[in-house]
Amino acid sequence: MTPAEQSLKAADICRLAPVVPVIVVEDLTHAAPLARALVAGGLPVLEVTLRTPCALEAIRAMSDVPGGVVGAGTLLTPADVKAAKAAGAVFGVSPGATDRLLEACAEHELPLLPGAATASEIMALLEMGYTVQKFIPAEQAGGAAYLKSIGAPIPQVSFCPTGGIGLHNAPDYLRLKTVLCVGGSWVVPKDKLASGDWAGIAALAREAAALARAS
């Protein structure tokens, strides 16, 4: 799968909802009901970060939930890519990009949202064919105003900003024409996850799913 083909698939996935929940699963028993709550709330695209021992099993469990489009976040190595694809991930997200990571995604046909934060990083990925990228860490790198200014001379690239984004500032990003969706963990707060408040998480998902995007 070429970078251009990966980006076409990634764009289709990003357009499914304005918000992609960024999920850290500590307890495997939470995986399936969490996915059901988010999908029911209108957020079908789920990014499960590979930061916990049960992350790959969580991807497997969530992938069985009807309507869910499950991907793996925090891909760092070719081994991560191989394991994520084997677990059922249909897309991947990385905080940056290395040659070996990009080669692994091509080899295993895993559409990737490669991370970038500077004009040079964005241009380098564009040169390879990646027209859809992860802008990360969004707030720490300069926020929506920075992305607007950096995206203006590179209109060929669309973004999914992640990092420090919540309900309060998501609209600032979503009104940018270069933004397809945003990533955020606010729809899966730790207290509601720990208590199994799936109705509460579904309500947060509905609120996020109603956010408007640039036309």
C-alpha positions in Angstrom: 0.0 0.0 0.0 1.5 3.3 -1.1 1.5 6.4 1.1 -1.0 8.0 -1.3 -3.3 5.0 -0.9 -2.9 5.0 2.8 -3.8 8.7 2.9 -6.9 8.1 0.8 -8.1 5.5 3.2 -7.1 7.6 6.3 -9.1 10.5 4.9 -12.2 8.3 4.5 -11.8 7.2 8.1 -11.3 10.7 9.4 -14.5 11.9 7.7 -16.6 9.4 9.6 -16.9 11.7 12.7 -15.5 15.0 13.9 -13.8 13.5 16.9 -11.6 10.4 17.2 -11.4 9.2 20.8 -7.8 8.6 22.0 -8.2 5.7 24.3 -5.9 4.1 27.0 -7.3 0.8 28.1 -6.0 -0.5 31.5 -8.6 -3.1 32.1 -9.5 -5.4 29.2 -13.0 -5.9 30.5 -13.7 -2.2 29.7 -12.8 -2.6 26.0 -16.0 -3.9 24.4 -18.6 -1.9 26.5 -16.5 1.2 26.0 -16.5 0.7 22.2 -20.2 0.1 22.2 -20.8 3.3 24.2 -18.7 5.4 21.8 -20.2 3.9 18.7 -23.7 4.4 20.1 -22.9 8.0 20.8 -21.8 8.6 17.2 -18.1 8.2 17.4 -17.2 5.0 15.4 -13.5 5.7 14.9 -11.5 4.6 17.9 -7.8 5.0 18.5 -6.4 2.6 21.0 -3.0 3.7 22.2 -0.3 1.0 22.6 0.6 2.2 26.0 -0.7 -0.7 28.2 -0.1 -4.4 28.3 -3.6 -5.2 27.2 -3.8 -2.7 24.4 -3.6 -5.3 21.6 -6.2 -7.5 23.2 -8.4 -4.4 23.6 -8.1 -3.7 19.8 -9.2 -7.3 19.2 -12.2 -6.9 21.5 -13.2 -3.6 20.1 -12.9 -4.8 16.6 -15.8 -7.2 17.2 -18.2 -4.3 18.1 -20.5 -3.6 15.2 -19.9 -0.2 13.6 -16.5 0.3 15.2 -13.5 1.3 13.1 -10.6 0.5 15.4 -7.0 1.7 15.0 -3.8 1.6 16.9 -2.1 4.7 18.3 1.4 5.3 19.5 3.0 3.1 16.8 6.7 3.5 17.3 8.4 0.4 15.6 7.8 -2.0 12.8 7.0 -4.6 15.4 4.2 -2.4 16.7 2.8 -2.2 13.1 2.8 -5.9 12.6 1.2 -6.6 16.0 -1.5 -3.9 15.5 -2.5 -5.3 12.1 -2.6 -8.8 13.5 -4.8 -7.6 16.3 -7.4 -6.2 13.9 -6.4 -2.5 13.6 -7.6 -1.0 10.4 -5.5 2.2 10.7 -2.5 3.4 12.6 -1.3 6.6 14.3 2.2 7.6 15.1 3.6 10.6 17.1 6.3 11.0 14.4 7.6 9.2 11.4 10.7 7.1 10.7 11.7 5.3 7.5 11.4 1.9 9.1 7.9 2.7 10.5 6.7 4.0 7.2 8.1 0.9 5.4 6.3 -1.4 7.8 2.9 0.3 7.3 3.4 -0.1 3.5 4.4 -3.7 3.9 1.5 -4.6 6.2 -1.0 -2.4 4.3 -1.9 -0.4 7.4 -3.1 3.1 6.6 -1.1 5.5 8.7 -1.7 8.9 10.1 2.0 9.9 10.6 2.7 12.6 13.2 4.2 16.0 12.3 4.5 19.3 14.0 6.7 21.5 11.8 6.5 22.7 8.2 9.6 20.7 7.3 8.1 17.5 8.8 4.8 18.1 7.0 6.6 18.8 3.7 8.8 15.7 4.0 5.8 13.5 4.5 3.9 15.2 1.7 6.9 14.6 -0.6 6.5 10.8 0.2 2.8 11.0 -0.6 1.2 11.4 2.8 -1.6 14.0 2.3 -3.3 13.2 5.6 -1.3 13.6 8.7 -1.5 13.8 12.5 -0.7 17.3 13.9 0.8 16.5 17.3 1.1 17.8 19.9 -1.4 20.3 18.8 -1.8 22.7 21.6 1.8 22.4 22.7 3.0 23.1 19.2 1.0 26.3 18.8 -2.6 25.4 18.7 -5.2 26.1 16.0 -3.7 29.5 15.1 -0.4 27.9 14.4 -2.0 25.1 12.3 -3.9 27.7 10.3 -0.8 29.6 9.5 1.3 26.5 8.8 -1.4 24.9 6.7 -2.1 27.9 4.5 1.0 27.5 2.3 0.6 23.7 2.3 -3.1 23.2 1.4 -2.4 19.8 -0.1 -2.3 18.3 3.4 -5.2 17.6 5.7 -4.8 17.0 9.4 -6.2 15.3 12.5 -4.8 17.4 15.4 -4.3 15.7 18.7 -2.8 16.8 22.0 -4.4 19.1 24.6 -7.7 19.2 22.7 -11.1 19.2 24.5 -14.6 20.3 24.0 -13.6 23.9 24.8 -11.1 24.2 21.9 -12.1 21.5 19.4 -14.2 23.9 17.4 -11.2 26.2 16.9 -9.6 23.3 14.9 -12.7 21.9 13.3 -13.4 25.3 11.6 -10.1 25.1 9.7 -10.5 23.8 6.1 -7.4 21.7 6.5 -8.8 19.8 9.5 -10.8 16.5 8.9 -11.3 15.7 12.5 -9.6 16.0 15.9 -8.3 13.4 18.3 -9.0 13.7 22.0 -9.3 11.8 25.3 -11.9 14.0 26.9 -14.7 11.7 25.7 -13.3 8.9 27.8 -12.6 10.4 31.2 -10.8 8.2 33.6 -13.4 8.5 36.3 -16.3 7.3 34.0 -14.1 4.6 32.6 -13.1 3.3 36.0 -16.7 3.3 37.2 -18.1 1.8 34.0 -20.4 4.7 33.3 -21.1 3.8 29.8 -24.2 5.9 29.6 -22.1 8.9 30.6 -19.5 8.2 28.0 -22.1 7.8 25.3 -23.5 11.2 26.3 -20.1 12.8 25.9 -19.7 11.0 22.5 -23.0 12.4 21.3 -21.9 15.9 22.4 -18.6 15.5 20.5 -20.3 14.0 17.4 -22.5 17.1 17.1 -19.5 19.4 16.7 -19.5 21.1 13.3 -16.8 20.9 10.8 -15.7 23.4 8.1 -17.7 22.9 4.9 
